Amino acid sequence: MNIKRPNRKTLMQFMMVILAIFIIRAYQQQDLTIGLVPSFSSQTLSGEVMSSNPLPDQGVLIHFWATWCPVCNLENDNIQAISKDYKVLNIAIQSGSDLEIQAHAEENNMQLDNIINDQSGSIAKLFGVKGTPSSFFVNTKGRIQFVEVGYVTTLGYRLRLWWAGL
């Protein structure tokens, strides 16, 4: 069996794709809030009031998404799995009325008790969010420890939240 090694041109193309991904991610994350988490409280679709206050014993995930975002829909199961074990503020931006988001949530087996409709975009503006999905991992001292724009695996969420809870 003869295995052909990639040539120099193929390796350069691969490196250019990787570089482009890093540049795009850096651009998407350039205006995102870092440091202390902005303080806010808002009502969820189930009527519960949730706040950005940190928890003393575990990390908190503040996740921005949209109903029209295909990556957000792909990532939905990861967020639902994480929200069983961690405090998650699941903030829908530019996604319509409460009833429209509630219908989307029911269609996609999402729990309503942690979904906040940021219809005005005021919470997203506090965090500097311009793209979805965007995730902020808050540690026990109320500092944003990690920020991710784009798809994150369930394991990726768990590891970052575990680390933020130390």
Stockholm file with secondary structure:
# STOCKHOLM 1.0

chainA/1-166         MNIKRPNRKTLMQFMMVILAIFIIRAYQQQDLTIGLVPSFSSQTLSGEVMSSNPLPDQGVLIHFWATWCPVCNLENDNIQAISKDYKVLNIAIQSGSDLEIQAHAEENNMQLDNIINDQSGSIAKLFGVKGTPSSFFVNTKGRIQFVEVGYVTTLGYRLRLWWAGL
#=GR chainA/1-166 SS CCCCCCCHHHHHHHHHHHHHHHHHHHHHHTTCCCEECCCCEEEBTTSCEEECCCCSSSCEEEEEECTTCHHHHHHHHHHHHHTTTSEEEEEEESCCCHHHHHHHHHHTTCCSTTEEEETTCHHHHHHTCCSSSEEEEECTTSEEEEEEESCCCHHHHHHHHHHHTC
#=GC SS_cons         CCCCCCCHHHHHHHHHHHHHHHHHHHHHHTTCCCEECCCCEEEBTTSCEEECCCCSSSCEEEEEECTTCHHHHHHHHHHHHHTTTSEEEEEEESCCCHHHHHHHHHHTTCCSTTEEEETTCHHHHHHTCCSSSEEEEECTTSEEEEEEESCCCHHHHHHHHHHHTC
//
